[in-house]
Amino acid sequence: MSGEQVNTSAPRRWLLIGREVGVPDNESESNRWALDHLFIDQDGIPTLVEVKRSEDTRIRREVVGQMLDYAANAVVYWPIEKIQTQFERTCQAEQLDPDSTLEEFLDDKSPEEFWQQVKTNLLAGRIRLMFVADEIPGELKRVVEFLNGQMDPAEVLALEVPRYSGGGLQTLVPRVVGQTVEAQVRKAAGTRPKRQWNEETFLEELELHHGKEVEDVAEKVMTWSKEHLPRLYFGTGAKFASFIPTLDMGNKSYWPFALWTYGHVSIQFQWLKIRPPASLPRPGHDAARYRPSSGCGCPRNVRVEISLAVERRMIDSSMIKPVE
C-alpha cells in the first residue's frame, strides 16, 4: 500500500500484524470472522484491509457490511495482547525476529509506548478501514466517500490496484479512493499535535493533576532509574506521557516498567516473559540477582497497572531493586 497516497504530509509506514486475523463477536476466544490483513502504521493506528476482485459481486454491497462488522467488534474484543501475539507469530512464520523487526520500524519510539498507543487508538475507535481491489466500482466509491466523511476519528478508504501490461512487462498502479477535501480537513482539525515530554514537564503534569505526594513517588522512581538503567525514554503523547527506563544489552532492549502521567505505573509481564531477566549477562553483576523471586510467574500477556496514589510503600523506590 502506498503510504504517501494515504497521507501526503506524513506518509504512512506499515507494520504487518498478520494475515487472516481472527475477529470474535464476543469475549470468548473463538473467532467469527477472518480479516484479510491487519497493519498498524507508525502512529499506532490499526489498519484493517479486506481484498476482493472486481468480478466478485460482494464488492458492491456485502463487503461494506462485512468490514463494519470487523471494525465494530475489533475495537471491543481485540485485546492489545492478542495483537502483540499475532505479530510475533507472523514474524516467526517469516523467520524474522519480532524484537528487531519492531525496533527497526519504530525508529526512536519505545515498543512500550507504541503498543500503548495502539491500545488507546482501538479504545477511541481511531482505526482505518481499507477496501482493496483491482477496480473499485462506482457504488463502493460513493459509499467509501460517504463513510469517510461521516466517521470520525475512523478513516475509510479504498485502494484501487489496476494491472497494466505491455511489451512482456506488467505493472501495478495503486490509487487511493475516498479522500474528499471535506473529510481531510475535518479529520486534520481533530488531530492533536505530538509533544516531546521530559523529566521536568512529566513531573509538573503529575503534580498538577495528582498532587505533590504522587509527584514525589514518581521522582524517587526516576532517581532510582538514573542510577541503575542506562537509557531513559520520555514519550510524545499529546495528552498523556510515559517514562520508560530501558536497559540495552547487545541488540535487545528491556523495559521493566513504565510511569504514566495519568498516575499509574505499569509492569509489562509480556515483555519480561519474552526476555527473561535471568538471561541478562550484565557486566559486573551476578545475573542471579535479577531473577524473579521463587514462585513468581510472569504470565505472557498480562499488563499490571498500579496507581501511584496508593500507599507510598507499595511504590517506594527502595522496593524496586534486584532480588537478593
N, C-alpha and C positions, 0 to 999 in steps of 0.2 A: 504494500500500500504506500502511496506517495504521501509522506509526511508534510511536504511543502504545500500540497493542494488542500490538505485538511486545515492547515493554519500557516498562512504565508508569513506572518510576522514572527512566529515561533514554531518552526517546522517540528512536527511530531516525530519522535523516535519510538520504536515499538519493541516491547519485550513479550515474546511469545510465552504464554502461560500454559496453553495446551490446545489440543485438537479433540473434537468430540467430547467436550467437557460436560459432565452431567449437571443437570439443573433440577433440584427437587421442588415439589409444590407443598411441602410441609416440613416439619422439624425432624422427621426421620431421615436416615442416611440414604434411603432409596431415591433414585433419580427418576423423574418422569420424562424428561426431555434430554436431548444431547445437542449442545451448541456446537456449530462447526468449528469456530476458532475463538479463543479468548486472548486478547492482547491487553497490555497495560502500557500507557505512554509514560514519558519522563515525569509528568506531574501526578502520577498515580491514578489516572482516570481509566477505569476498566472500559475496554472497547469490545463489544460483542459483535461478532461477524457471522453472518449467515450467507452462504453461497448457493446460488441457483443458476441454472442455464436458462437462457431466454425462452427456449421452447417449452420449458416446464410451466404449465398453466398455473401452478401455485404461486408464481412470482407476481401475479397481478392482484391477488387479494389475500390468499391464505397465509403467505409469508409474513404479512404485516401483523396479523393476529398472533402468529407463531412467535415473532420477535418480541412483541409486547408481553406475551406470557413469560418468555425468558427473562426479560428485564424486571417485570413486576415481582417475580419470585426470587431472582438472583439477589436483589438488594435486601431481601428479607432473610433468605435461607442459605446464603453463601457466607459462612464464617471466614474470616481472613486466614485462619489456619488451613482451611481446605484449599484456598487459592495457593498458599505457600507450598503445601504438599504436592499439588498438581504441577507447580513449576518445577519442583525437584524431580518429579517423575519424568517430566518432559526432557529435562536436561540429561538425566540418566539414560533415557531411551536413545538420545542422540550422542551419547558418550561425551557429554560436556560436564564440567564441574559447576554445580549450581552457584557456589560462592563466587568463583572467578567470573562467571557469566554475569551475575547480578552486579558485582562491583565494577566491572567494565562498563556496564550500561549506565550506572548511576553517576559516574564521574566522582564528584566531591560530596554527594549526599550519602548519608549512612543508611544501610538497609533497615535499621530500626525505624527511622523516620519515614522511609519510603513505604513500608508496609502499613504503618500507622496512617499515612496519608491515603493509601488505598482504602483502608477501613473507613476513614472519615468520608471519603467520596461515595462509597457504597451507601453508608447510612444517610447521606444527604441526597441520594439519587443522582449524583453527578457522574453520569455514565455516558457512553457514546454507543449508539446503535448503527451498525453499518451493513447495508444490503449490498452484495457484490454479484454482478452478473456480466456476461459478455455484452448484453444490451439491456438497458433499463427501459421498460415500457413506459409510455406516457402516463398511464394510470398510476403506476408506482411512483413516478417522479412527482406527480401532483400531491400524492399522499405524503411523501417524504418531506416536501417543502412545507406542507401544512403542519405536520407534526413537529418539524424543526422550529417552526415559527411559534408554536404554542407551548412546547415542552421546555421548561427551564427549571433547573440547570442542565437537564439532559440534552444531548445533541443527537439528532437523527440525520444520517447521510446515506447516500448510495454511491457506490463506486462502479462505474461502467468500464469494462476492460475489453474493448473490441480487439480482434486479431486481424492484422493485415499481413498479406504475403505477396511475394513477387520476386522473381529472379532467384528462386530457390531459397529465399530467406523468409522468416516470419518474425513479426514484432508485435508487442502488446503496447497499447497507448491508453493508460488509465486516465479517467476523468471523473472528478467528484461532482455529484449532483445533489442539490438540495440546499446549498448555501445562499439563501437570499440575502440581500443587503440588510433588510429589516431585522432578520434573525441574527445576523452577525453583530449588528450594532447593539441589539438588546442583550445578547449574551456577553459581549465585551464590557458593557456597562456594569454588569453584575460581577465581574471578575475582580477579586481582591488582589492587590499587588503583594509581592513577596516582601518579607522583611528579614534582614540578617540580624539575628539576635547575638548578644554577647553576655558575659557574666553580669555586668552592671545592669543592663536592661532586663535580663531574666529575673534577677533578684528584686528589682524595683517592681516588676509586674506581680511577682508573688506577694510582696508586702502590700501592694495596693489592693489586691483582691482577697488575700487570705490572712493578712496580719503579720506582725513582726515575728511572732513565735514560729510560724511556718517558714518565714524567710530565714530565720536563724538556723533551723534544721537543714534547709537546703544548702546554706552557706557552709555548714560543717561537712556535709557530704561532698561538696565541691572541693573543699580544702583537702579532705582525705584523697579524693581522686587525683588531685595535682601531685600528691606525694607518691602515689602508687601506680598510676596509669599514665603512659607517655603521651597520649593524644586525646584532646577534649574537643567534642563537636557540639556546636550550637545550631539549632535548626533555623529554617527560613519561613516558618508559617506566618500567614498574615494575621491570625488571631491568637493561636497558641504556639508555644515554642517548646522544644525539647533540649535537654542537656544530656549528652551521651558520652561517657568516658570510654575510651577504646584502647585495647591492647593489640598491637600489631606484632605477629610472630610469623616470620617467613612471608608467605603470600596469603596469609589468612588474618582476619581481624576478629576480635572477640568483644561482645557487648554485654557485660554482666547485668547492667540495669540502666534505667533512664529516668530522669526527672522531667516533669511537665509543669508548665505554668498554670494549669488548671488545678494544681495542688496535689498531684499524685506522684508516687514513684512506682515504676513498673519493673518487674523481673520477668524477662523473656525466657521461659524454660525451653521453648522450642529451639532457641539458638544454643543454649547450654547443652541440650541433648545432642545437637548436630556436632558441636565442637566441645567435647568433654573437657572440663578444666584439668583433669588428671593428665591430659596429653600435652600440656604446656611444658616445653623444655626451657623454662625461664632461666636465663643465666644467673648464677649466684644464688639461686633459691632451690629449696627442696620441693620438687613437684608434688610430693605427698601432702604438703601443707595446703594445696589448692584443691584437694579432692572434696567433694560433698561429704558431709558427715554420714556415718554409717546409718543405713535405713532411710536415708533421704533420697527418694527417687525424683527424677526430672521428667515428668510427662512431656511427650514430644510436642504437643500442640496446645500448650496452656500458657496463658499470659496472666500474671498475677499483678494486680494494682493495689497499692496501699495508700490511704490518704495520709498526707504529711501532717494533717491536723490531729491525727490520732496521738495517743500518749507518746511523748517525745522519746521515751526509752525504746520504743519499737523501731525508731528510725535513726536513733543516735549514731553518729559516725563511728563511735568506738566499737559498734557491733558489726560494722562492715569491714571485716578483716579475714585473712586466711584462717582456715581451721587448724588449730594447733594439734 
